Amino acid sequence: MQKNLKLSIVVLCYRSEYNIIPFIEKVKTIVKKLTHSFEIILVANYMENSDDKTAAIVNEIAKNDSVYKTICKPKKGMMGWDMKEGLARCKGDYLCVIDGDGQFPIENITQCYKEILKGKYSLVKTHRIKRGDGFYRKIISKVYNFIFSTLFTSINSKDINSKPKIFTREVYNKMNLTSDDWFIDAEIMLEAKRLGVLFYEFPTEFHSLSGRQSFVKFSAIFEFTRNLILFKLKGGR
């Protein structure tokens, strides 16, 4: 049986296409300074019959560098499904998830990893104090966090959707993650609370998105609210 690696990085690459190349190269450079025992999981699931080239691009990269592992399947869900696919593939003792669009600084991975290695916290993440994205995304995020904090007052998170998120293998194995959509980040925090996991948040800047529009639509607020209410009705605290 293969021994676990020290660190797994899941990069959510949906529709990143060629922009993903410099991003993952920088991820590799940063992670190599933290540990020599690591892997980078590139999740490039795609909509069937779309013109998305991301899967072909990451598969070509992985052919030439064994550090990279790819998951390229026809999509059966949105961001939550992609994240679950990536996490299930990980072999690391620590599992880290980051979006591949470059809005979250890659350097945050370093602080996440160093903090979780101290052993006090089993989940470490960021919270955004400065945002370069537009008014539309800021409003959606504020509504998300307001609804979440209203329904779940015991979870003292300033920004539930912020990444990177890193957690231990032990915590991940105990989590019951079921969401296939944008609710996955909230579900991680709710599961952490259920398990009595101590978590730590540190501030970060959120860069503007270049090259494409955001995939987060205003309707995601209603989807998110519905999922929170359903979770609450099932006895979630």
RAVENCOR-V343279 format. One record per helix or strand of 3 or more residues. SS is the DSSP state (H for helix, E for strand). FROM is the first residue (numbers start at 1). TO is the last residue. If there is no record, write none. Layout:
<<SS:FROM:TO> <SS:FROM:TO>>
//
This chain:
<<E:5:12> <H:19:32> <E:38:43> <H:54:63> <E:68:71> <H:79:89> <E:92:99> <H:108:117> <E:123:131> <H:135:151> <E:165:168> <H:169:174> <H:184:194> <E:199:206> <H:219:233>>
//
